[in-house]
Amino acid sequence: MSSRYRYSRSSSGRQRQKLDFDFKQMDSRVYFGGALAVIVLFGTLFYLLVVTMLPMKVNNSLAHMTPETVALSMQPAVSERLAERSFTLLVDGREELFYLGDYDFTVSPHSDGYSEEITYTDENGMEKTKIITTKGNLCFNETAVRQFIYDLAKEYGTPMVEPHYTIKGDKMTVYKGTDGIGIDYNYLIAALSQRIAAGDNSPITTQIITLVAPEVDIDEIYRKVKCAPENAYVTLDAAGNPKFTADIIGKDFDLTAARNRMEASPDAGQWEIQLTLTYPEISLKQVRAPYCLDELSDCTTSYKGSSAERRNNVEQAATKINTYNGATDGMILQPGEEFSFNSVVGQRTAANGFMKAPVYLSSGSTEDYGGGICQVSTTLYCAALYANLKITERHNHLYVIHYWPTEGCDATVDWGHLDFKFKNDKEYPIKIRFTWENSKLTATITGTADGITAKLQSEVENTVAYSVNYKRTTMEYREGYSVGGDKGKTIRVWRIVYQDGKQISKKKESYNLYNPLAKTVYTDHLPAGATYS
């Protein structure tokens, strides 16, 4: 089990404890024979597993190991061997395979069976609960084993459903169990234990039988539900990677009132019980927030075909954003802070690392330092829209651009005149990071997931035809070469916002007016009635 676990009190009254071997009461001055005696204390199961299933060479160095070290070195090897085993179950003549590894079977030092309810955080950061049970020298996931039996019984009819409960907010619903059919759980576990201990791989014969659901044990439910609040926290592994432990919301309820209510209506199928919740001071979201682990949005544009100078400018601007204010892998924007493209990227000069490349002017295009960086601001603009961030300043280009398919979603910048700005109006920090590969630029915004996403919808309201200019051919521009030729357009853009996949709003994002861009044709053969410009 690779997840991090929290252990609640067991049915025998134990407080939280890890399932590790405890030999503190034993004399640590043990020689080789004493170490072997310690192993025998694990019971026949442990001994037979080691001897018959996983032969191990014990050298003289074992004589100098403490019992704790012996136990810790032996137990993982035996548990790993258990995880590889499977048994054939014969259920009314049908065969089903039962893999011990699927149900977390491991060796346990305990011999007096008990169970613990464990709350753990899965790989997606979600908090889940399961029951880990010890029978003899076996420790396993009882929740998963019972689900296996339940799924198997469904093929033969309606399985027995045990009493259970669900919690939603501050309401707990306790459900009465229902009779049905199934496999005798205790018989199955006993048969598995016997075969594992004896190294016996013969099939286990079981039958589908009628099972009577047990009565609701409200005292047991109270023991499992009642808990004190605990703060979330983070630890770092040897490589410096964060490992998060989720917070626990404290829960309690009036046991006497719940018992009286259930006794007053014994034939009811379910009972709703009010919970008292106590929230921890530090939540899992708060602990995870500084790491900006959840992707909120991304946007990719292509600069394939760009000159070396333009490529330099695109990558230079992206690098400056990634490393702003001492960052190494993307700049952090705290809640309430505003991003300013011009402030972060700086003035477009040769001293600042920029080269001359084509830029748009009202008369067409020319070359200037930083030509092409509007592709960086446009890519980030779209990512900010997708993350549903508040745009505080944005300007469209004079002419329609072609490196982004959704028209009306560009953002031009001009040092000292036009800036692109947006604010982090979310609850937690966000990280802005650019990557580029194979002439594709990607802006990614990460933070703390809030279930909010956005889409863009553009609508062309009208168009204006472009004019055609003719020029004589040159050594650079041969006969028939042309450049430009874009219609003028008026485009309205809408931002559609979703909460957990459900649309919650649609509002106008921008109104964009693009001028027609004249088409220039190089030719020595003018069409009738045309003149050179």
N, C-alpha and C positions, 0 to 999 in steps of 0.2 A: 504494500500500500504506500504509494509515493506521496499522497496528499498529506497536508498537515492536519492533525486531529486534535480536538479537545475532548477530554473524557469527563462525563458527568458521573455522579455517584452511582455505584453498582447496587444491585438488589440486596447485597449483603451489608450495605451501609458503608462501603469503602468510599473515601473521597477520591478525587481525580488521581489517576495513576497510569503510568505507561506500562504496556505489557512487556517489561524487560525482566531479566533474571536478577533476583536479589539474593545474594549469598553473604550479606554483611554479617550475619550471625555466625558464620562458619570461620574456623581458624584459617587465616590466610597463609599460614606456614604449611603448605601442602607439597608433598613430593609426588612423584609420578603415580604411585599407587593411589594416593589420596585424590588426585585429579580424576582418575578413572572412577573412583567411588562417587565423586560428585556427579559425573555423567549418569551413573546408574540411578541416582536419586530422581532423575527426570522421569523414571518409570520405564516399563517394558517397551512402550512405544518408541521413546527416544533411542533406547539402546538398539532395538531391532532395526530401526530406520538407519542408524549409522552403520551397523555391522552388516546388514543384509542388503541394503540399498545403496549406500554411499561409502565404500571402504575408504578410510582415511589413514594416512601414515602418521603415527605419533612418534616423534623423535625425542631425544633427551631434553630438548629445550622446554618441553611441556612440563618437566619437573620443576621448572623455575617460574611457571605461570601461576597467577592467583586463580582461585575458582571462578571469580568474576570474568577474568579474561578467557578462561576455558569455555565458559558458557556462551559468552558473546561471540567467540570464534566458531563454535560448533553450531549454534542455533540457526544462523542464516543459511548454512550449507544444507541442513536438514529441511528447512522450510522451502528452500529452492527446489529440492528434490520432490517435495510434496506437490509443488505447483505444477510439476510435469506429469503427474499421474492422472488417470481417468478410470472410471468404472462403468461397466455396462449395467443399466437398470432394465430388468424385464418387467414391464407393466402390462399385466393381462395378456402376455404373449408378445407384446411389442417391445422393441429394443430402443433405448434412449441412452446417449452418452452423457456422463456427468464428469466434467473436468474440475478437479479440485482447485486449479488456478483461477477459475472464473469466480470462485466464491471465497477467495482470500484464505485458504486453509494454510495454517502455519502451526509450528510447535509452540505450545504454551507451557510455562513452568507450573501453572496451577493444576490441581487435581480435583478441586471441589467446584463443579460446574457453576458458573454464574454468567450474567450478561451485563453489558454496559451499552447505553445509548450514546452514540458518538455523533457530534456535529462537526462537519468538515467542509472545507472549501474546495470545490472541484476546479478543473483546469480553466473553466470559464469565469471563475470568481463567484460562482453561485454557491450559496450555503445549502447543504443537504444533511440528512440524518439517516443513520443506519444502526442496527443493533449488532454488536460483535459479541459472540457467545463462546464460552469455554466449556467443553465437555471432555472430562479426563485431561489428556495432554493435547487436545486439539483446540485451536482457536480459529473461528471462521465467521463469515458474514451471514448471520442468520436471516437477515432481511432478504438477501439475495437467494438463499436456499429456499425459503418459503415461497418466494416469487416463482422459482423454478417449478416447485410442486404445484403451485396454483395454475401456472400456464399449462403444465402437463395434464392436469385434471380437466381443464376446459375442453379438451378434445373428447371427453367422455360424457360431458353434461355440465351441470352447474356446480362449480366448486363451492366448498364451504368458505364463507367469509368471516374472518375473525373480527371481534370488536375493534374499532379503530377511531381515530379522531383527526380532525383537520383544524388548522389555525389560519385565520385570515384577519389580519389587523388585530383588534382587541376582542375578537369573537372566536371561541373554540366550539366546534360542533363534535359531539361524541355520538358515534353510530353503533347501534346494536348489531351483533353478529347474526349471520343467517346460516342455518344448516345446509349441508350440501354433500358433495362427494369429494374425495381426495385421497392422498397417500398419507399413511401414518408417519408423521414427521419424526417422532421419537424412535420408531422402529428403523427408519432410514438412517438416522444419525448413528444409532447403535451399531447397525450393520456396517456402515462405513468405518467406524472406529475399530471394530474387530478386524476387518480386512486390512486396514492400514497397519495396525499393530502386528499382524501376523504376516505381512508381506503377501497377502492373498489377493490375486486379481480376478477371482472368479466372479461371475455376474451376481447381482443382488436381485432377488425376486420380490417384487412388491405387487400389491393389488389395489385397485380402486375400491374404496369402501365408503360407507356412509359415515360422515363425521358430524358430530353435534357441536355447534359453535359454543364456546365458553361464555360465561356471563361477563358483563362489563365489570372490570376491576377499577373503580374510580380512584382508589388509593394508589394503585400502580400508575395510573395516568397522571395523578398529581405529582408523584415522585419524578416522573419523566419531564413534565412540563415546567414545574417550579424551578426557577434558576435566577441567579443574581446577574445584573448587567456586567458586561466586561467590555473594555475598550479594544478596538482593533489595534494592531501594531504590525510593524514591518521588521524583518531581520534580513541580513545580507549573507549570501552563501560565500564560499571561498573565492568565487570569481567576481564577487561584488554585485551579483544579481539580487534584486529584491524578492523576498518571499513574504506574502501577506497572510495574516491571520485575521479572519473576519471578526467583527464585533458581535456581541451577544446582547439581545434585548432581554432585559429581566422580565420574567413572567410569574404571575401568581394568580390564584383564584380562591374563593371561599369554599373549602372542601366540604364543610358541613352543609352549607346551603346547596351545593351541587348534589351531594348524596341524598338529601331530603327531597330534592326535586325529582331525582331519578326514581326514588322509592315511591313517590306520589303518583307517578305515571309509568309503571313497569312495562306496559304494553307498547309504549311509544317506540318508534324505530330510531329516533334520534333526539338529542337534547342539546340546546344551545346554552353555552356558559360564558359569562362575561369575564374577561381577563383584565388584570391590572398590569399595565406595561410600564417598565422603568427603562428609559433609554440611556445608553452609555454616553459618556462625554465625547468620545472619539469614535466616529463611524469608519467603516471600511472605505467609503468614498473619500473621506477626508485624508486617510492615510495614503490612498493610491493617487490622489489628485496631483501632487507635485511631480509625479513620474510621467504624466500625460500618456497613458498606455493605450487608450481607446481611440481608434481612428474615427474622426468625426466626418471627414470628407477628403476627397482628392480630386485633382484635375490634371489632365495631361494634354500638352500641345506639341506639335512637331515643328522643328526648325531645320528639317532636311532641305538641302539646297541652298542654305544660307552661306554667305561668304565667310572666310576665316575670321574677318573682323567682326561681323555680326555675331558669329558663334561665340567669340571671345566675350562680347558685351553681355550676351544672354547668360553665360556661365559665370561671368564676373559678378553681375548683379545678384544672381542666385546664391553665390558663395558669400557675398556680403550679408545677405539676410541670414544664412545659416550660422554665421559666426558673429553676429551682432552682439555687442556688449559682453564679449568673452565667451559666448556659446561655442560649442564644438560640433554639435549635431542638430542645430535648429534653435531659433530664438524662442524664448518664453515670453508670453504676453499674459500678465496677471489680470485677474478680474477688474474691469473698469479701465484698464489701460488702453490707449489708442495706438494703432500701428500707423506710421507715416512712411510711405515708400521713399520719399525724398530724404527724410531724416536718416533712415536706415542705410540706404544705398549710397547716399552722398552725391556730391556734384560730379557730373560726367566730364572728366578731364583725363588727359593722358597720364598725369601724375597719380590719378586715382585708379589707373589700370584699364581705362576705356580706350577704344579705337574709333576711328571715323567709319561710319557705315550709313546706308540710306535712312533718312527720316522724312516724314511727311510735312509739307508746308502747304499753305493755301494755294500756292502756284503749282503744286505737284509734289516733287520730292527733290531732296538734295542730300549731301553727306555731312554728318556732324558727329562729334564724339558721343558715344553711347547709343548710336542707332541700333534699334532692335530690342532695347530693354523693355519696351512696352509689352513685349510678349511675356516677360516675367510678371509685370503688373497685371496683365490680363489673366494669366494662368492663376495667379493668387486671388484675383477678384472673383473668379468663378468658384474656386475652392471655398472662399469666405461665404459666398452666397449659399453653396450647398450645405455648409455648416450652420446656416441661418444666423450669421453674425450681422451686427448693425453696421451698415456702410455709412460713413460720415462725409466722405468726399470722393467723387468719381466723375470722370469726364470721358465721353466717347471720342473716338478718332474723327478726323475730318472726313475720312473715307472708310468704306467698308473694308474690314480686314479678312484674311482668308486662312489664318492658322487656327481658327476656332470655329467649329461648324454652326454654333448657335449665334445667329446674327443679333447684334444689339447687346452683347455681353462682353465687350472689350473695355479696357481701362487704359487711357493714355496718360503719360506723365511728361512734364517739362520743367526742368529745374528753374525754380524761382517763379513759376506761373501756375502750373497744374500739378496737383498731387493726387495720390490715391491713398485714402485713409479708411480704416474700419476700427471698430471698438470691440474688445472682448466683453460682451454683455452677458456672459455665462457666469455660473456660480464658482467655477474653478479655473485654474490656469489652462492655457492652451499652448501648444508648441507648433511653430511654423517651420516646415522643413522642405527643402527642394532636393530633388535628385534628377540626374540626367544620364541618359545612356542611349546609344544609337540614334542621336539627334532627336530624342524625345525628352521634353522637360515636364516634370511632375511636381506639383505643389501638394503637400499633404498637411492637413491640420489634425493634430491629435489632442486629446484632453481626457475628460471624464464623460462617458456615455450618458446622455440624458434622454435618449429615445427620439430626439428631434432630428429630422432630415428635411431637405428642401429640394425642389426641382424648379427648372426655369422653362418658361413658355414664351416664345417670341411671336409677334404678329406684325407682318409688314402691312402698313396702312396705305402707302402709295409709293410710287417710284418716279424718278426723273431720268430721261434719256441722257446719255453722255455724248459729247461732241468728238469729232475726229480731227486731229491735226496731222499734217504731212510734212515730212522733212526729207532732205536728200540723204542718200546713203553715204556712209563713211567706211573707213577701214574696220571700225569696230561694229557698226550696225549695217549689215548687208541688206540687199533688196528683200522687202517683205517682212523684215523684223518689226515687231510692234510691242508696245508696253502700255499698261494702264487699260482703261476701258471698263469702268465700273459704273453702274447706274447709281444715281442718288436715291436714297431711301429714307422713309420715315418708319421707325420700328418701335413698337411698344413691347416691353418685356414685363412678364408677370412672375412673381415668386409664389410658388405653391408650397405650403409648409405642412408637414406630417408629424404626428405624435404617435410613435409606435406603429407606424404604417397606416394610420388613419388621418385623412386630410382634416386639418383644423382651420386653415385660412388660405385665401388667395388674394393677393393685393398687387397693385402696380408697383414694379420695382424701378423702372426708368422709362423715359421717353427720349428717343435718340434720333437725331437728324444728321444724315450723312450726305455730303455733297457729291454730285457726280464727278468722277475722275475721268478726264479726257483721255482718249486713246491716241497715242502717237504712233504713226506708221512711217517707216523709212522706205522710200521708193524713189526711183528716177523716172517713174511713169505715172504721172498724176491722172486720176480719173477726170472725166470730162467735167468742167466747171469748178474743179478744186484748185486751190493755190497753196503754196508752201507757207508755213507759219514761221 
